[in-house]
Amino acid sequence: MPASKPKHIVVIVADSLRFDSVYQNGEAGVSYMEKNGTQFTNVSSPACWTLPATASMFTGDLPHTHQATTQTRALKKDALTLAQILKQQGYSTYQMTSNVATTEIFGLDKGFDQVIKTWELAEQKGLKISQLLVLLGKQRIRKKLFSRDAISESLSSDLRAGSVWFRSYYKLLFDHANHIMEDHDKRGESAFIFINLMETHFPYHIDQEFKFSSKNPFKNLKELKTLFSIINQTFLTKENSLPNGSGLKTVKSRQSKSWDLIKDDLDEFVRSIHEDKENLVVFTSDHGENFGDQDWVYHFSNVTDACTRVPIFWMDHNGITPSIKDHKTSSRLLFHSIAKKAGYTAVNGEDLFNNNIYNIPISQSYWYNNHGKTLDKYKYNQFCFHYEGMRYLKKNGSWARAASTAYEDGKSEMPFENLGENINPIHEIVEDNEVKAYLEQHLKEFLEFEQKIK
């Protein structure tokens, strides 16, 4: 008889992984997940970087509601999280993370019995010169390295956290997750485990330890320069400093290779914890990444398709027939769907599997203050929604639109075109009154929050 709710719930997030990095040839290349799960192929994240995107998965809310944004930097105190709900449903809760943005620093530890940080779990190893050079690109690290506290424990902890940029630790996390589930199985208890993998995050692991894409030292120097520019968001502070096309192409290929690095072991790990077991397993990405799409680099303050479209594989504990869902939806609904599977009923019709107004993708971004030097032209927030194959974007008081990207056809992302003054697509394009009211309400709340944080 099928289990009424999952024994264990495991959510695996590949940080920053683009949809088209997974589906490079129309297929993801993860045979177990493709044959035993539901694939969602038209999902948008509500946000463009780890903190707000993860907060949306943890709360089911849009960024203006959970308030963990580029500018506010903290989950609101009264937010109800998935970990809290699953604790109420009888699950012990664990976060295993390789990204400091999901920890107590920003309030995303709320509801977890234990937060296991990769850099604390891993054995401390010496940093290579190339690794140290990249760390020096971070102003906060530079200040510490050249100050009197350079030998303090705080620096040691900071460098250890930075080690996830330079080594692949996913096998360590998978092994530890297995131990947690085995321990709970012996006691007849259930566990919720959230796993953040950093391999697909900048600078995109293409081997077990950091290495350049080429053996040519001149190409490596150029690649290092591009990596420096991206991590420092140079183009936000200096005119004409966007990395060139060939450099971005090299960096983009690194993420595709990072997916190739982990996908077989990831698929085997999912099989080992799902096959013939009553566990719910979900694999996804928190957000995508930019490599020049819409003239942006990296992420933070944008809502392009590349930075918001994410893959989702859902392996149900009751063995749902494998399928592909291509309706437009939002990854924030993972909160509702997982909570419902665990027995939580107050989801008000919101569900990843549905196709109603709640599934209309809405993405938001808030401009990034790059050490107080961000150019005025980048100081804007954005509200974007998908409707009938088009994306509608509001920024700087006016609307623009662009077609959703057809990655399966190998097409490039379409640029946004301005709709002109006094044109509001919610009023003039959306015909369904219920949809219109839903979008107007969220836009109103977004604008109110925007005024509040000013």
C-alpha positions in Angstrom: 0.0 0.0 0.0 1.5 3.4 -0.9 2.8 5.5 1.9 0.5 8.4 3.0 3.5 10.7 3.3 7.3 10.4 2.5 9.6 8.6 4.9 12.4 11.1 4.1 12.3 14.3 2.0 15.5 15.3 0.2 15.8 18.5 -1.8 19.0 18.9 -3.8 19.8 22.4 -5.2 22.6 22.9 -7.7 23.5 26.5 -7.1 23.2 28.9 -10.1 22.6 26.1 -12.6 21.0 27.3 -15.9 18.2 25.4 -17.5 20.1 25.1 -20.8 23.3 23.9 -19.0 21.2 20.9 -18.0 19.4 20.3 -21.3 22.4 20.9 -23.5 21.2 18.4 -26.1 17.5 18.3 -25.4 18.0 15.8 -22.6 19.4 16.2 -19.2 21.5 13.0 -19.2 20.3 11.8 -15.8 18.6 8.5 -16.8 17.2 7.6 -13.4 15.6 10.9 -12.8 14.3 11.1 -16.3 12.7 7.6 -16.1 11.4 7.8 -12.6 10.4 11.4 -12.1 8.3 14.3 -13.2 10.3 16.9 -15.2 9.1 20.5 -15.1 10.6 22.2 -18.1 9.0 25.7 -17.9 9.8 26.8 -14.4 11.0 30.3 -13.4 12.6 31.2 -10.1 11.1 34.3 -8.3 14.7 35.7 -7.9 18.1 35.9 -9.6 20.5 35.0 -6.8 20.8 32.5 -3.9 19.4 34.5 -0.9 16.0 35.6 -2.3 15.6 32.5 -4.6 16.2 30.1 -1.7 14.0 32.2 0.6 11.2 31.8 -1.9 11.6 28.0 -1.9 11.7 28.0 1.9 8.6 30.3 2.3 6.6 30.0 -0.9 6.6 33.8 -1.0 7.8 36.3 -3.6 10.8 38.5 -2.6 8.7 41.5 -1.7 6.9 39.3 0.9 9.7 37.3 2.4 11.9 40.5 2.2 15.3 38.7 1.8 16.6 40.8 -1.1 19.9 42.3 -2.4 19.2 45.4 -0.3 17.5 44.1 2.8 19.7 41.0 3.2 17.5 39.1 5.8 14.4 36.9 5.9 11.6 38.7 7.7 11.3 37.5 11.3 7.7 36.2 11.2 8.2 34.2 8.0 6.9 30.6 8.2 9.5 28.3 6.6 9.3 24.8 5.0 11.6 23.5 7.7 9.3 24.7 10.4 6.3 23.1 8.8 8.1 19.8 8.3 9.2 19.8 11.9 5.6 20.1 12.9 4.8 17.1 10.6 7.3 15.0 12.5 10.5 15.4 10.5 14.0 16.1 11.8 15.4 18.9 9.7 18.8 19.3 8.2 20.4 21.9 6.0 23.6 20.8 4.3 25.0 23.8 2.4 28.0 25.0 0.5 26.8 28.6 0.3 26.9 31.0 3.2 23.8 32.8 1.8 21.6 30.0 3.0 22.8 30.1 6.6 22.1 32.0 9.8 23.8 35.0 8.4 20.6 35.9 6.4 18.1 34.0 8.6 17.7 31.0 6.3 18.5 28.6 9.0 15.1 29.1 10.5 13.4 25.8 11.3 16.4 23.6 10.8 17.6 21.4 13.7 21.1 21.5 12.3 22.9 23.4 9.6 25.9 21.5 8.3 28.4 23.7 6.4 30.5 22.0 3.8 33.6 23.9 4.7 33.3 22.7 8.3 32.6 19.2 7.3 35.5 18.9 4.9 39.1 18.5 5.8 41.0 21.7 5.8 43.5 21.8 2.9 46.0 24.4 1.8 45.0 26.9 -0.9 46.8 27.0 -4.3 48.2 30.3 -5.5 45.5 30.4 -8.2 42.9 30.0 -5.5 44.3 32.7 -3.3 44.4 35.1 -6.3 40.7 34.6 -6.9 40.0 35.1 -3.2 41.9 38.4 -3.4 39.3 39.5 -5.8 36.9 39.8 -2.9 37.4 43.2 -1.2 36.3 41.7 2.2 39.0 39.1 2.0 41.7 41.6 0.9 41.0 43.8 3.9 41.3 40.9 6.2 44.5 39.5 4.6 46.2 42.8 4.9 45.0 43.7 8.4 46.2 42.7 11.9 43.6 40.0 12.3 45.0 38.0 9.4 45.9 35.1 11.7 42.6 35.2 13.6 40.0 32.4 13.6 37.6 34.7 11.8 39.9 34.8 8.8 40.4 31.0 9.0 36.7 30.5 8.9 36.3 32.9 6.0 38.9 31.2 3.9 37.5 27.8 4.7 34.0 29.0 3.5 35.8 30.2 0.4 37.3 26.8 -0.2 34.0 25.6 -1.8 34.9 27.8 -4.7 38.0 25.7 -5.4 37.1 22.1 -4.5 34.2 19.8 -5.3 32.6 18.5 -2.2 29.3 17.0 -3.5 30.4 13.4 -2.8 31.1 14.3 0.8 27.6 15.8 1.1 25.9 12.8 -0.5 27.7 10.4 1.9 26.8 12.5 4.9 23.2 12.7 3.9 23.1 8.9 3.6 24.5 8.6 7.1 21.7 10.9 8.4 19.0 8.9 6.8 20.5 5.6 8.0 20.6 6.8 11.5 17.0 7.9 11.3 15.9 4.6 9.8 17.4 2.8 12.7 15.3 4.9 15.1 12.2 4.7 12.9 12.2 8.5 12.4 11.9 10.7 9.4 14.2 13.4 8.1 14.0 16.5 5.8 17.4 17.2 4.2 18.1 20.3 2.1 21.4 20.0 0.2 23.0 23.0 -1.6 25.8 22.1 -4.1 28.3 24.7 -5.1 29.9 22.9 -8.1 27.7 24.7 -10.6 28.2 28.1 -8.9 30.9 30.5 -10.0 33.7 29.8 -10.8 32.1 26.5 -12.0 34.0 23.4 -11.1 35.2 21.5 -14.1 37.2 19.0 -12.0 37.5 17.9 -8.4 39.7 20.9 -7.7 39.8 24.3 -9.5 41.5 24.4 -12.8 41.5 26.5 -15.9 39.7 25.5 -19.1 42.9 25.4 -21.2 46.5 24.3 -20.9 47.5 27.5 -22.7 48.9 30.0 -20.1 47.8 33.0 -22.2 44.3 31.8 -22.4 44.3 31.0 -18.7 45.3 34.6 -17.9 42.5 35.9 -20.1 40.1 33.5 -18.3 41.3 34.6 -14.9 40.8 38.3 -15.9 37.2 37.4 -17.0 36.5 35.6 -13.7 37.8 38.6 -11.8 35.6 40.9 -13.7 32.5 38.8 -13.1 32.9 38.2 -9.4 33.6 41.9 -8.8 30.6 43.0 -11.0 33.0 45.5 -12.6 30.5 46.5 -15.3 28.2 47.9 -12.6 30.8 50.4 -11.6 32.8 51.1 -14.8 31.7 52.0 -18.2 32.6 49.7 -21.1 34.0 47.0 -18.8 31.7 44.2 -19.8 33.8 41.0 -20.6 34.0 40.3 -24.3 32.1 37.6 -26.1 34.8 35.0 -26.3 35.6 35.4 -22.6 32.0 34.9 -21.6 31.7 31.9 -23.9 34.6 30.3 -22.1 33.0 31.0 -18.7 29.6 29.7 -19.9 31.2 26.5 -21.1 32.6 26.0 -17.5 29.1 25.7 -16.1 28.1 23.1 -18.7 31.2 21.2 -17.8 30.3 21.5 -14.1 27.0 19.8 -14.8 28.8 17.1 -16.7 31.1 16.7 -13.6 28.3 16.0 -11.2 25.3 14.6 -13.1 26.2 10.9 -13.1 27.0 10.8 -9.4 24.0 12.9 -8.7 21.7 10.6 -10.6 23.2 7.6 -8.8 22.7 9.2 -5.5 19.1 10.0 -6.3 18.6 6.4 -7.4 20.1 5.1 -4.2 17.8 7.1 -1.9 14.7 6.8 -4.0 14.5 3.4 -5.7 12.3 0.9 -3.8 12.1 3.5 -0.9 9.3 5.7 0.3 11.3 8.9 0.0 10.4 12.1 -1.8 13.4 13.4 -3.7 13.5 16.8 -5.6 16.4 18.1 -7.7 16.4 21.7 -8.9 18.4 24.9 -9.1 17.8 28.0 -7.0 18.3 30.4 -10.0 20.1 30.4 -13.3 23.1 32.4 -14.3 24.0 35.1 -16.9 26.8 35.0 -19.4 25.9 38.2 -21.3 22.2 37.6 -21.7 20.4 41.0 -21.9 23.9 42.6 -21.5 24.2 41.3 -17.9 27.0 39.2 -16.3 26.8 36.8 -13.4 23.6 37.6 -11.4 22.2 39.7 -8.5 20.0 42.5 -10.1 18.3 41.0 -13.2 15.3 38.9 -14.3 16.5 37.5 -17.6 15.3 34.1 -18.7 18.9 32.7 -18.2 18.9 33.8 -14.6 15.4 32.8 -13.7 14.6 29.6 -15.7 15.5 26.5 -13.7 15.1 22.7 -14.1 13.0 20.7 -11.6 12.9 16.9 -11.3 10.3 15.5 -8.8 10.7 11.8 -7.7 7.6 11.1 -5.7 7.5 8.7 -2.7 4.5 7.0 -4.2 6.1 6.4 -7.6 4.2 8.8 -9.8 4.4 7.8 -13.5 7.3 9.6 -15.2 6.0 12.6 -17.1 7.0 16.0 -18.5 5.1 19.1 -17.3 5.6 22.1 -19.6 3.1 24.5 -18.2 4.5 27.8 -16.9 5.1 27.7 -13.2 7.2 29.1 -10.4 9.8 27.3 -8.2 8.4 29.0 -5.1 5.6 26.5 -5.3 8.0 23.8 -4.3 7.2 25.0 -0.8 3.5 24.2 -1.2 3.9 20.9 -3.0 6.4 19.5 -0.5 4.5 20.7 2.5 1.3 19.2 1.1 3.0 15.8 0.6 4.1 15.9 4.2 0.5 16.4 5.4 0.3 20.2 5.6 -3.1 21.3 4.3 -3.0 25.2 4.4 -1.7 25.6 0.8 -4.8 27.3 -0.6 -4.7 25.7 -4.0 -1.1 26.6 -4.7 0.8 23.6 -6.1 3.6 23.1 -8.6 1.5 20.5 -10.4 -1.5 22.7 -11.0 -1.9 25.2 -13.8 -3.8 28.2 -12.4 -3.2 31.8 -11.5 -0.8 30.9 -8.7 1.6 29.3 -11.2 2.1 32.4 -13.2 5.8 33.1 -12.9 6.7 36.4 -11.3 10.3 37.3 -10.8 11.7 40.3 -9.0 15.2 41.9 -8.6 16.6 44.7 -6.5 19.6 46.7 -7.6 22.9 45.8 -6.2 25.0 48.4 -4.3 28.5 47.5 -5.4 30.5 49.2 -2.6 28.6 52.4 -3.1 30.0 52.7 -6.7 27.1 51.3 -8.8 26.4 53.5 -11.8 23.1 55.4 -11.7 21.9 53.6 -14.8 21.9 50.3 -12.9 20.0 51.6 -9.9 16.6 50.2 -10.5 14.4 47.4 -9.3 12.5 45.0 -11.6 9.1 43.2 -11.7 8.6 40.6 -14.4 5.8 38.2 -15.2 5.2 35.6 -17.9 1.9 35.5 -19.8 1.1 33.5 -22.9 4.7 33.0 -24.1 5.8 36.6 -23.4 7.7 38.2 -20.5 6.6 41.6 -19.3 9.1 43.7 -17.4 8.5 46.9 -15.4 11.5 49.0 -14.4 12.1 52.7 -14.1 8.4 53.3 -14.3 7.8 51.8 -17.7 7.1 48.4 -19.3 9.0 46.3 -21.8 8.4 42.9 -23.3 10.3 39.9 -24.8 9.4 36.4 -25.9 10.3 33.6 -23.5 13.4 31.9 -24.7 13.0 28.6 -26.6 16.2 26.9 -25.4 15.2 23.6 -26.9 15.5 25.2 -30.4 19.0 26.6 -29.6 17.7 30.1 -29.9 19.4 33.0 -28.1 17.5 35.1 -25.6 15.3 37.7 -27.1 16.0 41.3 -26.0 13.3 43.4 -24.3 11.6 46.1 -26.3 10.0 49.1 -24.6 6.2 49.3 -24.9 6.1 53.1 -24.6 4.7 55.5 -22.1 1.3 54.9 -20.5 1.1 51.3 -21.6 0.3 48.7 -18.9 0.2 45.1 -20.2 -1.7 44.0 -17.1 -4.6 46.3 -18.2 -4.3 46.0 -22.0 -3.1 42.5 -22.7 -4.4 40.3 -19.8 -8.0 39.6 -20.5 -8.8 37.2 -17.6 -10.1 39.3 -14.7 -8.9 36.9 -12.0 -5.4 36.9 -13.5 -5.5 40.7 -13.9 -6.4 41.1 -10.2 -3.7 38.6 -9.1 -0.9 40.5 -11.0 -2.1 43.9 -10.0 -2.1 42.9 -6.3 1.5 41.6 -6.5 2.7 44.6 -8.5 1.0 46.9 -5.9 2.8 45.1 -3.0 6.1 45.2 -4.9 5.9 48.9 -5.5 5.0 49.5 -1.8 7.9 47.4 -0.7 10.2 49.3 -3.1 9.1 52.6 -1.5 9.7 51.1 2.0 13.3 50.1 1.3 14.2 53.4 -0.3 
